[in-house]
Amino acid sequence: MAEHPLNILLVEDDEVDVMNVRRAFQKAHVSNPLHVAGNGLEALEMLRHDTVPANRRLILLDLNMPRMNGIEFLRAIRADPDLRSLPVVVLTTSNDERDKIDAYDLNVAGYLLKPVTFTDFVDLMAALNKYWMLVEMP
């Protein structure tokens, strides 16, 4: 594991998708700590109370969730002075153009569609891992 691990918060309500991310991380040798929130409200609580360590955070965000969806969550963190600069990558099944525009208007670092096959999912997580290892993460 890197000397300064990247703390990843997965905001996802679907347990199968959570399991797939965990398995894909394992298969792609992604050793960063993975924290999971089931919706936007839970994620905000975790971030504001440092349940996810405050240094070097990255959020993987689903859009379609109960209680507080991904776009509402993005609006909330962008309005919060302590959280507004957090990097967020949307990881969703929504290919809706309006969702993409809304997400990019709220300064997401990327918008990724969840792959259909597990092999493609592993490849996507491996590529994401290579990217965040190359990029200077705060």
N, C-alpha and C positions, 0 to 999 in steps of 0.2 A: 504494500500500500504506500502511496505517496506520503512524504513527510508532512504535508499539509493537505489532508483529504478534503475533497469537495463534498459538502453535506447536501444531499439531494432530498428534496421533499416532493414526493409523488402525491398529487391531489387527484384522487380517483375513487369513484364510488363502486365500481364493478370489481368484485373479489377475483374473478377470473382474470381480468386485466392486471390486477395487482400481482397475482401469481405469475402471469406471463412476464411481467417486468422483472420480477425477482429471478425467475428462471433464465431469462435472457441475459440479465446482468451476470449471473453465475456462469453461463455458457460463454459469454463474451469476456469473461475475466475482469468485469468491472467490480472493483473492490471498495468503491466509495460507500460510505454509510447511507442507507436508504431509509427515510422516514416516510410514513404514509398517513394521509388525512383523507377521510371519506367524503368531504365536501369543503367548500370555500370557507365556511364559518369555522370549522375545525382547524383548517390550515392557518387562518388568521390567528386563532388562539395559540397554536403551536409556535408560530413565528413571533408573536408579541411576548410570549413567556419563555422564549429561548429553549423550548423543547427540542427544536432543531438548533444546534449550536450557531451562534450569531455570525461566526466568521465563515467565509467561503461557502455561500449557499447558492443552490440552483433549484428552480422549481420546474417540475414536469407537470403540466396542467391539462386535465381533461376539461372539456367545455360543458358537456351535458351531465349535470349532477343536480340532486335535490337540494333544497334549503338555500344554497347560494351557488349559482352556476359559475362557470369559469370566467365569463365576461364580467359578471358582478364582482367576483374576486379580484380580477385585474383592476377594475375601477377603484376598489377599496385599497389595494396596496399602492396604487399610483397616487392616491390622495393622502397616504400616510407618510410623513416626512422620514420616518425611520425605516420604511420598507420600500419606498418608491423606486430605488435604484436596483432592486433585486432582479437578476436575470431570470426570465420565464420563457420556457419553451412549451408551446402548446402541443400536446400529444392526444389526438382525438380521432373519432370516426367521421366528424363533420367536415364535409367537403363544400359546405355552403359558402358562397362568396361573401355574404354579409358577415358571417362569423370571422372569415379571414380578414376582412377590412376592419372590423371592430377590434380584433386582436392586434393587428399591426398598428392601428391608431393608438393603442394602449402600450406601444413599445415592446412587443414581445421580441425575443431574440430569434425565434423561429416558429414555424407552423408545420408540424409533421402529422401526416395521416397515419393512423395505426395500420400496419401491414396486416394482410389477411392470414398469411402463413407464419408459423412460429419461426421458421428459418429466416424469413425476411425480417421478422421482429428482432431476432438476434443480430442480424446484419445492421439494422438501424441503430440498435443500442451500442454496438461496437463502433460504428461511425460517429455517433454522438460522443462516446467516450474519447475517441481520438481527437475530436474537435475541442472538447473542453480541456484536454491535456495540453493542446497547443496554444489555446487562447489564454491570455492573462486574466485569470478570474480574481475578482477582489476578495 
